[in-house]
């Protein structure tokens, strides 16, 4: 079930939390929703779930308008808010049974559905404990279980791994990836490496507007521009290598490394790759290449460049 956001705007007084936002997430796609604090991520998620009514614009879950049919769209959405609201005095099983009843699941199916969620979310060893006795990681699992209890087609996860240790993050990530094969998933996070490992596509917003939309590789490429290659060439005079590299037609700029005189950083011309030409030059000259790799822009660098404006 696709989620479509059209010209979504949310104002608080004179301030725009979300400013004319439009994007689509398709079935079977996990989309990472990134942005600095105050960028409008949580506001957008609340608008999708029907928690708030936007100032302007439309949100569609499938072909159903959230504004016009909020109760209908909520049947198709599972929502894990940033601050996971759980009844800490309830045992896990009782809590999930209660959530199943709230979601309108038939009484004769509730027990099987609860046990299924306990299994899927890895809660077997903890299922009889009070929620207040659980670690943060297991509480997040319970939050995911309640979001999934009615088998929604759409999952909205706001900071699902916040406060977890690396092992817990890995477990929740694998769970989301497994679930996301058959659902439409939108998740926000400040852990960029986690988003890259989990999501098929990334949307970055800043000041309520989309500033990037694509796969991690596409975002890096768009931010980086021309190909940049680092090459370490031995058995050759540094000045001669520098001169020969500058003569390659696919190369725009050549720079040297102060710490390593044999290391060169080369920028290719637009829409060209220079690695083959560098290799061919070294073979022709009888030079030894001990290192040759493309410099990859980190997602953190892309994020900072796009949001510190």
Backbone torsions as a table, in degrees:
resi	resn	phi	psi	omega
1	UNK	NA	116.3	-177.9
2	UNK	-72.6	150.2	171.6
3	UNK	-114.1	126.1	-177.7
4	UNK	-123.4	125.0	177.3
5	UNK	-111.7	123.5	-177.9
6	UNK	-121.6	114.4	173.3
7	UNK	50.9	42.6	-177.8
8	UNK	-70.1	128.2	178.5
9	UNK	-134.8	133.7	176.4
10	UNK	-134.2	118.8	-179.8
11	UNK	-111.8	142.4	169.7
12	UNK	-122.0	100.1	-171.6
13	UNK	68.8	-124.0	178.1
14	UNK	-96.2	2.0	-175.6
15	UNK	-99.7	134.4	177.1
16	UNK	-91.6	114.0	172.3
17	UNK	-79.8	-37.9	174.9
18	UNK	-133.7	133.1	-170.7
19	UNK	-125.7	93.7	172.9
20	UNK	57.8	52.2	-174.5
21	UNK	-88.5	133.9	177.8
22	UNK	-140.5	129.0	171.6
23	UNK	-166.4	170.2	-179.4
24	UNK	-135.1	141.9	174.4
25	UNK	-123.2	127.9	-173.2
26	UNK	-98.1	161.5	179.5
27	UNK	-57.8	135.4	-179.9
28	UNK	82.2	6.4	-177.7
29	UNK	-108.9	135.3	173.0
30	UNK	-106.1	116.7	-176.7
31	UNK	-113.3	127.1	175.1
32	UNK	-85.8	130.6	-176.1
33	UNK	-112.5	105.3	-171.8
34	UNK	-114.5	157.0	175.6
35	UNK	167.9	157.0	176.8
36	UNK	-67.4	168.6	176.2
37	UNK	-56.7	133.2	-179.9
38	UNK	85.0	6.8	-177.7
39	UNK	-76.0	-21.5	-179.8
40	UNK	114.7	10.4	-177.3
41	UNK	-63.8	-55.3	-177.1
42	UNK	-64.0	-37.6	177.2
43	UNK	-60.3	-43.6	178.7
44	UNK	-62.2	-43.4	179.8
45	UNK	-64.8	-38.5	177.8
46	UNK	-66.0	-34.0	177.3
47	UNK	-68.7	-39.1	179.0
48	UNK	-64.1	-40.6	-176.7
49	UNK	-81.3	-7.1	-178.2
50	UNK	83.0	10.2	-180.0
51	UNK	-69.1	-33.6	173.7
52	UNK	-129.7	153.8	175.2
53	UNK	-98.2	123.0	-175.8
54	UNK	-67.4	156.8	176.2
55	UNK	-64.2	-38.3	-179.1
56	UNK	-155.9	164.5	178.4
57	UNK	92.4	178.8	-176.1
58	UNK	-134.9	148.7	171.0
59	UNK	-125.6	129.8	179.1
60	UNK	-119.7	131.0	171.1
61	UNK	-108.4	110.5	-164.5
62	UNK	67.2	-128.2	175.3
63	UNK	-107.3	17.4	-175.1
64	UNK	-101.4	129.6	178.1
65	UNK	-76.1	127.8	177.8
66	UNK	-65.8	-36.8	-179.1
67	UNK	-67.6	-43.7	-175.5
68	UNK	-82.5	-30.5	-177.0
69	UNK	-134.4	62.8	-175.5
70	UNK	-61.6	-39.2	-179.0
71	UNK	-65.9	-37.2	179.1
72	UNK	-68.1	-44.7	-178.0
73	UNK	-66.9	-33.3	-179.1
74	UNK	-64.0	-26.2	177.4
75	UNK	-65.2	-22.5	-176.1
76	UNK	-100.6	0.9	-172.9
77	UNK	-118.5	135.2	167.9
78	UNK	-109.7	133.3	-171.2
79	UNK	-129.8	125.1	172.0
80	UNK	-115.2	103.0	-179.1
81	UNK	-67.7	165.9	-179.8
82	UNK	-59.2	-46.0	177.4
83	UNK	-98.6	95.9	-171.3
84	UNK	-58.6	104.8	-175.7
85	UNK	-84.5	104.5	-178.5
86	UNK	-122.1	152.8	174.1
87	UNK	-87.9	97.6	-168.9
88	UNK	-69.5	-17.3	180.0
89	UNK	-87.4	-0.7	-178.9
90	UNK	-100.5	144.0	170.0
91	UNK	-66.2	154.1	-177.7
92	UNK	-55.0	-49.3	-176.5
93	UNK	-59.7	-45.2	-178.9
94	UNK	-65.1	-39.9	-179.3
95	UNK	-64.4	-46.1	-178.8
96	UNK	-66.7	-35.4	176.6
97	UNK	-63.9	-42.2	178.7
98	UNK	-62.4	-43.7	179.4
99	UNK	-65.5	-36.0	177.4
100	UNK	-63.8	-40.2	178.2
101	UNK	-64.7	-42.1	178.5
102	UNK	-61.9	-32.9	-179.1
103	UNK	-83.5	0.7	174.2
104	UNK	79.7	22.1	177.5
105	UNK	-72.7	138.6	-179.1
106	UNK	-56.7	140.0	-176.1
107	UNK	-58.6	-35.1	-178.5
108	UNK	-74.7	-7.0	-179.6
109	UNK	-110.9	-8.7	-173.0
110	UNK	-63.3	-46.9	-177.5
111	UNK	-59.2	-46.8	180.0
112	UNK	-63.3	-39.5	-178.4
113	UNK	-68.1	-40.7	178.8
114	UNK	-62.8	-45.7	179.5
115	UNK	-64.6	-34.9	176.6
116	UNK	-63.7	-43.1	179.3
117	UNK	-66.3	-38.5	176.9
118	UNK	-59.2	-41.4	179.7
119	UNK	-70.4	-49.5	-176.5
120	UNK	-60.6	-39.9	-175.6
121	UNK	-92.7	7.9	174.6
122	UNK	66.1	44.9	-176.3
123	UNK	-111.1	11.5	-174.1
124	UNK	-55.8	-44.8	-176.1
125	UNK	-75.0	-11.0	-175.4
126	UNK	-117.1	-0.7	-164.0
127	UNK	-61.3	-23.4	-179.0
128	UNK	-97.2	1.6	179.5
129	UNK	-80.4	156.8	168.9
130	UNK	-70.9	144.2	179.9
131	UNK	-58.6	-35.5	179.4
132	UNK	-65.1	-15.6	179.0
133	UNK	-90.1	-4.3	-173.9
134	UNK	-86.0	154.7	171.4
135	UNK	-72.5	168.2	-179.8
136	UNK	-59.8	-39.2	-179.8
137	UNK	-62.3	-42.6	179.6
138	UNK	-72.4	-30.7	175.0
139	UNK	-64.5	-37.8	176.4
140	UNK	-64.6	-36.7	176.7
141	UNK	-63.2	-40.6	177.1
142	UNK	-63.9	-40.8	176.8
143	UNK	-60.0	-41.3	176.7
144	UNK	-66.4	-39.0	179.8
145	UNK	-61.9	-42.3	179.5
146	UNK	-69.2	-31.5	177.9
147	UNK	-70.0	-25.8	-176.0
148	UNK	-99.8	-7.4	-167.7
149	UNK	-57.9	-32.3	-178.3
150	UNK	-98.8	14.6	177.3
151	UNK	54.4	57.9	-177.7
152	UNK	-74.1	153.8	176.2
153	UNK	-80.2	-20.6	-176.0
154	UNK	-124.0	134.8	176.6
155	UNK	-119.7	128.4	176.6
156	UNK	-116.3	113.9	-173.7
157	UNK	-121.4	111.8	-177.5
158	UNK	-100.0	107.3	-179.1
159	UNK	54.1	57.3	-174.5
160	UNK	-68.7	-18.5	-178.5
161	UNK	-111.2	13.6	-178.3
162	UNK	-62.8	133.7	176.9
163	UNK	79.3	4.6	-177.9
164	UNK	-92.7	154.6	175.7
165	UNK	-81.6	168.2	-175.1
166	UNK	-55.1	-38.7	179.3
167	UNK	-67.0	-41.2	178.8
168	UNK	-66.7	-39.7	177.9
169	UNK	-59.5	-45.2	179.3
170	UNK	-59.8	-43.7	-178.2
171	UNK	-65.5	-44.2	179.2
172	UNK	-66.4	-38.5	179.1
173	UNK	-61.0	-46.3	-179.5
174	UNK	-65.0	-35.9	177.8
175	UNK	-64.0	-45.2	179.8
176	UNK	-63.7	-41.9	-179.8
177	UNK	-63.2	-39.7	179.6
178	UNK	-67.0	-43.9	179.9
179	UNK	-66.8	-37.6	-173.1
180	UNK	-69.1	-9.8	179.5
181	UNK	-64.0	-27.4	-175.1
182	UNK	-117.3	1.6	-175.6
183	UNK	-127.3	172.4	173.2
184	UNK	-99.7	119.9	-173.3
185	UNK	-122.6	129.5	170.9
186	UNK	-121.2	123.2	179.2
187	UNK	-133.2	142.8	175.1
188	UNK	-108.0	151.2	178.8
189	UNK	-164.7	154.0	171.7
190	UNK	-99.3	-3.1	179.1
191	UNK	-92.6	96.1	-170.3
192	UNK	-66.8	-37.9	177.9
193	UNK	-62.5	-34.5	178.9
194	UNK	-67.6	-42.6	177.6
195	UNK	-61.3	-44.6	-179.6
196	UNK	-62.3	-37.6	-178.9
197	UNK	-75.3	-23.5	-172.5
198	UNK	-101.7	-37.3	-164.5
199	UNK	-97.3	147.7	175.0
200	UNK	-79.3	-30.0	-176.9
201	UNK	-147.2	155.6	-177.4
202	UNK	-128.0	132.2	173.1
203	UNK	-116.4	125.6	177.8
204	UNK	-111.2	128.3	176.8
205	UNK	-118.6	152.5	178.2
206	UNK	-147.6	129.7	-177.0
207	UNK	53.7	38.1	175.5
208	UNK	79.1	5.4	-178.7
209	UNK	-123.4	149.6	176.4
210	UNK	-75.1	126.9	177.7
211	UNK	-112.1	-11.0	176.3
212	UNK	-160.8	146.8	-179.1
213	UNK	-154.9	111.3	180.0
214	UNK	168.2	-177.4	174.8
215	UNK	-71.2	164.8	179.4
216	UNK	-58.1	-41.6	179.5
217	UNK	-65.6	-39.8	178.6
218	UNK	-64.5	-40.0	179.2
219	UNK	-66.3	-40.5	178.2
220	UNK	-63.6	-44.7	-177.7
221	UNK	-64.3	-42.5	-179.9
222	UNK	-65.2	-35.7	-178.8
223	UNK	-77.4	-37.4	-175.3
224	UNK	-76.5	-37.0	-177.7
225	UNK	79.2	-120.8	-176.5
226	UNK	-67.7	150.9	177.1
227	UNK	-63.8	135.2	175.5
228	UNK	-120.3	128.8	-175.3
229	UNK	-123.4	136.6	170.5
230	UNK	-105.1	131.8	-178.1
231	UNK	-136.7	133.5	176.2
232	UNK	-109.4	118.0	-175.6
233	UNK	-118.9	121.0	179.3
234	UNK	-105.9	174.8	178.5
235	UNK	60.9	34.2	-179.1
236	UNK	-152.7	151.7	176.0
237	UNK	-71.3	131.0	-175.6
238	UNK	-57.8	-43.8	-178.0
239	UNK	-66.2	-37.0	179.4
240	UNK	-67.3	-43.1	178.5
241	UNK	-61.0	-45.8	-179.8
242	UNK	-57.6	-44.6	-178.8
243	UNK	-65.9	-42.6	-178.1
244	UNK	-68.0	-38.6	178.7
245	UNK	-63.2	-39.3	179.9
246	UNK	-63.7	-22.7	-177.3
247	UNK	-85.1	-10.0	179.2
248	UNK	-70.6	130.7	-172.3
249	UNK	-67.0	-25.3	-177.3
250	UNK	-87.0	-1.2	-175.7
251	UNK	-103.0	133.6	179.5
252	UNK	-93.2	-49.1	-175.9
253	UNK	-138.8	149.6	175.1
254	UNK	-129.0	131.4	177.2
255	UNK	-129.0	159.6	-178.9
256	UNK	-114.4	163.4	-179.6
257	UNK	-106.5	120.9	-177.1
258	UNK	-64.0	-39.7	-176.6
259	UNK	-73.0	-28.1	-180.0
260	UNK	-132.2	102.6	-175.4
261	UNK	-62.4	-17.4	-178.8
262	UNK	-93.7	-1.5	-178.0
263	UNK	-98.5	132.9	-180.0
264	UNK	-126.8	140.3	174.3
265	UNK	-109.8	122.5	-170.8
266	UNK	-120.1	132.1	175.8
267	UNK	-107.2	124.2	179.9
268	UNK	-77.1	161.6	173.8
269	UNK	-70.6	161.1	-176.3
270	UNK	-54.2	132.9	176.2
271	UNK	62.8	24.3	178.0
272	UNK	-129.3	156.7	173.5
273	UNK	-116.5	139.7	-175.1
274	UNK	-113.8	1.2	-174.5
275	UNK	-62.6	-45.3	179.8
276	UNK	-61.8	-41.2	-178.7
277	UNK	-66.0	-38.1	177.3
278	UNK	-65.2	-44.8	179.3
279	UNK	-61.1	-44.2	-180.0
280	UNK	-62.4	-39.4	178.3
281	UNK	-62.0	-45.0	-178.7
282	UNK	-65.0	-38.8	176.7
283	UNK	-63.3	-45.5	-178.5
284	UNK	-63.7	-34.9	-177.8
285	UNK	-90.1	-8.0	-178.3
286	UNK	74.0	26.5	179.4
287	UNK	-89.5	151.9	179.4
288	UNK	-97.5	125.0	175.1
289	UNK	-96.5	119.8	177.1
290	UNK	-102.7	-11.5	178.8
291	UNK	-158.7	134.6	176.7
292	UNK	-153.5	112.0	-179.2
293	UNK	-152.8	153.8	176.1
294	UNK	-81.2	134.8	177.0
295	UNK	-77.0	122.0	-176.7
296	UNK	-102.3	127.7	176.8
297	UNK	-71.4	132.3	177.0
298	UNK	-75.2	147.7	178.1
299	UNK	-61.2	-33.0	177.2
300	UNK	-60.8	-39.4	179.1
301	UNK	-66.8	-40.7	177.3
302	UNK	-60.7	-46.3	-179.0
303	UNK	-59.6	-47.0	-178.6
304	UNK	-63.8	-43.3	-178.6
305	UNK	-62.8	-34.5	-176.0
306	UNK	-84.6	-23.2	-173.9
307	UNK	-109.7	-12.4	175.9
308	UNK	-93.5	55.3	-178.2
309	UNK	-132.5	NA	NA
